[in-house]
Amino acid sequence: MSEPEMRPKAEKLDAADELAAMRAQFVLDDTVYLDGNSLGALPRSVPGRVEDVVRRQWGSLRIRSWDESGWWTAPERIGDRIAPLVGAAPGQIVVGDSTSVNVFKAVVGAVRLAAGGGTEGAGGRDEVLVDATTFPTDGYIAASAARLTGCTLRPVTPDEVPDALSERTAAVLLNHVDYRTGRLHDLPSLTAAIHAAGAISVWDLCHSAGALPVGLDEHGVDLAVGCTYKYLNGGPGSPAYLYVREAHQPRFDSPLPGWNSHADPFGMTPDYTPAPGALRGRVGTPDILSMLALEAALEVWDDVSIDAIRTKSLALTDFFLECVESYVPEGAVESVTPSPHTERGSQVALRCADAGNVMRRLIDRGVIGDFREPDVLRFGFTPLYVGFGDVERAARVLGEMF
């Protein structure tokens, strides 16, 4: 399709977009923002809410806000708000700490669950499998968790997991969407394979929550973690979350017991008794300012279905690839994102020579994506505020780089 035909097509797609009105709920400018898979845009509801938290709740009510403003219950309340976005019933998600801390809780907790409540490695389950292509921190944390629990760490690709599973496997840590390529891994079948081997599944949802259906309850996922500053638009460093399947909650043994997860937190007893339910995933005092900013940000989801998000996400990425084919000289870039919808998240990764410099030039021209070593241009598509006109412009400017 020639250049003159792409713009009218973008206009037609935008006119038919049922989510187009959502863009007005975000603070945006005239740049094309395709980096929401690193940091989501600011929802307009957040600044006023944060000002209220600072001036009234903290400034006037002070300590009373733990009760009167609901600070104490924020981790589980906001967890219940995230739950439908990842296919979970209420009472299974607690918000707080970073993704890294929650990965550590989940992997150690998974090994302990696999041991049946006994010592690590009991019953011969002394091996942890980790996605060899994972975001580096997940690998670092998994290695530390394995050392602490007396397990061997075995990096494998997601495709290798079914054959790598054995009676030795205690836990498996996998990414739902690959952060470099945008590849969507088969959560249902991999979780089923892990269970068939008698092991515990741990999924990292950082690049899928808020972009596509996850189905934690439906597919029997044991434990999951995720950040909230990407497609959930919670703000820089906003707290992460931990999902503990209801059936596992009575036996979930967190490696980081804190007073906030105690059954009687104000009893100040020397012995630890975990709180019931997902609350035992809490550790210390919640980070209230960023937590309540996240709660305000999540209001944009009140009238949005995750299925509608997925439909638009696939349409955006399809159209971007079509525009790239039309605008970019043949051979200048190569897509490393899978073509099948069943294998694609909500980003497109393009490999090209001198990718770092190309991305800097794109940013100078008002197209914001990011660069991943050694040669990947990464573009994230947040359906809540990215339009088809944005997509056409991004590909057209990209074509002018060569």
C-alpha positions in Angstrom: 0.0 0.0 0.0 1.4 3.4 -1.0 2.0 6.3 1.5 -1.0 8.3 0.4 -3.3 5.3 1.2 -2.0 4.7 4.7 -3.1 8.0 6.3 -6.7 7.7 5.2 -6.7 4.1 6.5 -5.4 5.3 9.8 -8.2 8.0 9.9 -10.8 5.3 9.1 -9.5 3.0 11.9 -9.4 5.9 14.4 -13.0 6.8 13.5 -14.1 3.2 14.2 -12.1 2.8 17.5 -14.4 2.2 20.4 -11.6 3.1 22.8 -10.6 6.4 21.1 -12.3 8.5 23.8 -10.0 7.1 26.5 -7.1 9.1 25.2 -8.7 12.3 26.7 -8.2 10.8 30.2 -4.4 11.0 29.9 -1.9 13.9 29.9 -0.4 13.7 26.4 1.2 16.1 23.9 1.9 16.0 20.2 4.6 13.4 20.4 3.8 9.8 19.5 4.3 7.9 22.7 5.1 4.2 22.1 7.0 3.6 25.4 4.1 2.7 27.6 5.7 -0.7 28.1 8.4 1.1 30.1 6.4 3.8 31.7 2.7 4.5 31.1 1.3 7.9 30.5 -0.1 10.0 33.3 -3.9 9.7 33.9 -5.5 13.1 34.4 -7.1 11.9 37.7 -3.8 11.3 39.4 -2.4 14.8 40.2 -5.5 16.0 42.1 -5.7 12.7 44.0 -2.0 12.9 45.0 -2.5 16.5 46.1 -5.4 15.4 48.3 -3.3 12.6 49.8 -0.5 15.0 50.6 -2.4 18.1 51.7 -5.5 16.7 53.4 -4.8 13.1 54.3 -1.2 13.6 55.4 -1.2 17.3 56.0 -4.4 17.6 58.1 -5.5 14.1 59.2 -2.0 12.9 59.7 -2.0 9.5 61.6 -5.8 9.3 61.5 -5.6 8.6 57.8 -4.5 5.0 58.4 -8.1 4.4 59.4 -10.1 7.3 58.1 -8.6 7.5 54.7 -8.2 3.7 54.3 -4.4 3.7 54.2 -4.2 0.4 56.1 -6.4 -1.6 53.7 -4.9 -0.1 50.5 -2.7 -3.1 49.6 -5.6 -5.5 49.4 -8.1 -3.0 48.2 -6.0 -2.0 45.2 -5.1 -5.7 44.7 -8.8 -6.4 44.2 -8.9 -3.6 41.7 -6.1 -5.1 39.6 -7.6 -8.7 40.0 -10.1 -8.5 37.1 -7.4 -7.2 34.7 -5.5 -10.4 35.2 -8.4 -12.8 35.5 -8.4 -13.3 39.3 -11.2 -13.3 41.9 -10.9 -10.9 44.8 -8.8 -11.8 47.8 -5.8 -13.2 45.9 -3.7 -10.1 45.1 -1.8 -7.8 47.5 -0.1 -4.6 46.3 3.3 -3.5 47.7 7.0 -3.7 47.3 8.9 -3.9 44.0 8.6 -6.5 41.3 12.0 -7.9 42.4 10.9 -8.3 46.0 7.7 -10.0 45.0 9.6 -12.4 42.6 11.8 -13.3 45.6 8.7 -14.0 47.8 7.1 -16.0 45.0 10.0 -18.2 44.0 11.0 -19.1 47.6 7.3 -19.5 48.5 6.9 -21.8 45.5 9.8 -24.0 46.5 8.3 -24.3 50.0 4.9 -25.1 48.6 6.4 -27.8 46.4 8.1 -29.2 49.5 4.7 -29.7 51.0 5.4 -27.4 53.9 8.5 -29.3 54.8 12.1 -28.3 54.3 13.4 -27.1 51.0 14.3 -29.9 48.7 12.0 -32.4 50.6 10.8 -35.2 48.4 13.7 -34.7 46.0 12.4 -31.4 44.5 15.6 -29.5 44.5 15.6 -27.7 41.1 14.2 -24.4 40.0 13.7 -23.7 36.3 13.9 -20.1 35.1 13.2 -18.5 31.8 16.7 -18.2 30.2 15.5 -15.2 28.1 13.9 -13.4 31.1 14.5 -9.8 32.2 17.9 -10.0 34.0 16.6 -9.2 37.5 14.3 -12.2 37.4 17.3 -14.4 36.7 19.3 -12.8 39.5 16.5 -13.2 42.0 15.8 -16.8 41.0 19.5 -17.6 41.4 19.5 -16.1 44.9 16.3 -17.9 45.8 17.7 -21.2 44.6 20.9 -20.8 46.7 18.8 -19.9 49.8 16.6 -22.9 49.4 19.3 -25.4 48.6 18.1 -25.8 45.0 19.9 -25.9 41.7 19.0 -23.2 39.2 18.4 -24.4 35.6 17.9 -21.8 32.9 15.8 -23.0 30.0 13.8 -21.3 27.3 10.0 -21.4 27.6 9.9 -23.8 24.7 12.2 -26.2 26.5 10.2 -26.2 29.8 8.0 -29.3 29.1 11.0 -31.5 28.3 13.1 -30.0 31.2 10.4 -30.8 33.9 11.1 -33.7 36.1 10.4 -35.1 39.6 13.2 -32.8 40.8 11.4 -29.6 39.7 10.1 -27.5 42.5 9.3 -24.3 40.8 9.3 -22.6 37.4 9.6 -18.9 36.9 8.5 -17.6 33.5 7.7 -14.3 31.8 4.3 -14.1 30.1 5.6 -11.7 27.4 9.3 -11.5 26.5 10.5 -7.9 27.3 12.8 -7.8 24.2 10.8 -9.4 21.4 7.2 -9.0 22.6 6.7 -12.7 22.2 3.6 -14.0 24.2 4.3 -17.4 25.8 1.6 -20.0 26.2 0.6 -19.6 29.8 -2.2 -22.2 29.8 -0.2 -25.1 28.3 3.0 -24.3 30.2 1.1 -24.1 33.5 -0.6 -27.4 32.8 2.8 -29.0 32.0 4.3 -27.7 35.3 1.4 -29.0 37.3 1.5 -32.4 35.6 5.1 -32.6 36.8 4.0 -31.8 40.4 5.8 -28.4 40.4 4.6 -24.8 41.2 4.2 -22.1 38.5 5.3 -18.5 39.0 4.5 -16.1 36.2 5.9 -12.6 35.7 3.1 -10.4 34.2 5.0 -7.1 33.8 4.5 -7.0 30.0 1.0 -8.4 29.8 -1.2 -7.1 32.7 -3.3 -4.3 31.2 -2.5 -5.3 27.6 -4.1 -8.7 27.2 -6.2 -11.3 29.0 -4.2 -13.4 31.5 -6.6 -15.8 33.1 -4.8 -16.5 36.3 -7.8 -18.3 38.0 -9.0 -20.0 34.8 -5.6 -21.5 34.0 -4.7 -22.5 37.6 -1.6 -20.3 37.9 -0.1 -20.8 41.4 1.7 -17.6 42.0 2.2 -14.4 39.9 3.9 -11.0 40.1 3.8 -7.9 38.1 4.6 -4.2 38.0 2.0 -1.4 37.7 3.9 1.4 36.0 3.7 0.0 32.4 0.3 -0.8 30.9 -1.4 0.0 34.2 -0.1 3.5 34.2 0.6 3.7 38.0 3.6 6.1 37.7 7.4 5.7 38.0 8.3 3.2 40.7 4.6 2.5 41.6 4.3 -0.6 43.8 4.1 -4.1 42.3 1.7 -6.9 43.2 1.8 -10.5 44.3 -0.9 -13.1 43.4 -1.3 -16.1 45.6 -3.9 -18.6 44.4 -6.6 -19.0 47.1 -6.0 -22.8 47.4 -2.3 -22.1 48.3 -2.9 -19.3 50.7 -3.0 -21.3 53.9 0.4 -22.9 53.1 2.1 -19.9 51.5 5.2 -19.3 53.6 6.7 -15.9 52.7 10.5 -15.6 53.1 9.9 -12.0 54.2 7.6 -12.0 57.2 6.9 -8.6 58.5 4.7 -6.9 61.0 2.3 -5.9 58.2 1.6 -9.5 57.3 1.2 -10.6 61.0 -2.2 -12.0 62.1 -2.0 -9.4 64.9 0.2 -6.6 63.6 -0.2 -4.4 66.6 0.3 -7.2 69.1 4.0 -6.8 68.6 4.6 -10.3 69.7 8.1 -11.9 69.3 6.6 -14.9 67.4 5.3 -14.6 63.9 1.8 -15.8 63.0 0.9 -15.1 59.3 -2.3 -13.3 58.5 -4.9 -15.2 56.6 -5.2 -15.0 52.8 -3.1 -13.0 50.5 -2.3 -10.6 53.3 0.6 -12.8 54.3 2.3 -11.4 51.1 2.6 -8.0 52.8 5.9 -7.1 54.5 6.3 -3.6 56.0 4.6 -0.3 56.0 3.0 0.4 52.6 4.3 3.2 50.3 1.2 5.2 50.6 1.9 8.1 48.2 2.7 6.0 45.2 0.1 3.4 46.2 -2.8 5.9 46.2 -1.5 7.4 43.0 -1.8 3.9 41.5 -5.4 3.6 42.9 -6.4 6.8 41.1 -4.7 5.7 37.9 -6.7 2.5 37.9 -10.0 4.4 37.7 -9.5 4.6 33.9 -10.3 0.9 33.8 -13.8 1.4 35.2 -15.6 1.0 31.9 -13.0 -0.8 29.8 -12.9 -4.6 29.1 -9.6 -6.3 28.8 -11.0 -8.1 25.7 -11.5 -4.7 24.0 -8.0 -3.8 24.9 -6.6 -7.0 23.3 -8.6 -6.5 20.1 -7.2 -3.0 19.7 -3.7 -4.0 20.7 -3.6 -6.6 17.9 -5.1 -4.1 15.4 -2.5 -1.5 16.4 0.5 -3.9 16.1 -0.9 -5.3 12.8 -1.2 -1.8 11.4 2.2 -0.8 12.5 3.8 -3.7 10.8 1.8 -2.9 7.7 3.0 0.7 7.8 6.6 -0.4 8.4 6.4 -2.6 5.3 5.0 0.3 3.3 7.4 3.1 4.5 10.7 1.5 5.5 13.1 0.5 2.8 13.2 -3.3 2.3 16.0 -4.9 4.4 16.5 -1.9 6.7 14.6 -3.5 9.6 13.6 -7.0 10.6 10.7 -7.7 13.0 11.6 -10.1 15.8 8.1 -10.0 17.1 6.0 -13.1 16.2 3.4 -12.6 13.5 0.7 -15.0 14.9 -1.7 -13.2 17.3 -1.4 -16.1 19.7 2.3 -15.4 20.1 2.3 -11.6 20.3 2.1 -9.3 23.2 1.4 -5.5 22.8 4.8 -4.4 21.4 6.8 -4.7 18.2 10.5 -5.1 18.3 12.5 -4.3 15.1 16.1 -5.2 14.6 18.3 -2.8 12.6 21.8 -1.6 12.3 22.9 1.3 14.6 19.6 0.9 16.5 20.6 3.1 19.4 21.3 6.1 17.1 18.1 5.4 15.1 16.0 5.6 18.3 17.7 8.8 19.4 16.8 10.4 16.0 13.2 9.1 16.2 12.9 10.7 19.7 14.2 14.0 18.3 11.4 13.7 15.7 8.7 13.2 18.3 8.4 9.4 18.1 9.1 7.9 21.6 10.1 4.3 21.7 13.2 2.7 23.3 16.3 0.8 22.5 17.5 -2.6 23.8 21.0 -3.9 23.3 22.4 -4.7 20.9 20.2 -3.8 18.0 16.5 -3.7 18.9 14.0 -0.8 18.5 11.2 -1.5 20.8 7.7 0.0 20.4 5.0 -0.5 23.0 1.3 0.0 22.1 -1.0 1.0 25.0 -4.5 0.7 23.6 -6.0 3.2 26.1 -4.3 6.2 24.5 -2.4 5.1 21.3 -4.3 5.7 18.1 -3.9 4.5 14.6 -2.8 7.9 13.4 0.1 7.7 15.9 1.0 4.3 14.4 1.1 5.7 10.9 3.2 8.7 11.9 5.7 6.5 13.8 6.2 4.2 10.8 6.5 7.1 8.4 9.1 8.9 10.5 11.0 5.6 10.9 11.1 5.2 7.1 12.8 8.6 6.9 15.6 7.4 9.1 17.0 5.3 6.2 
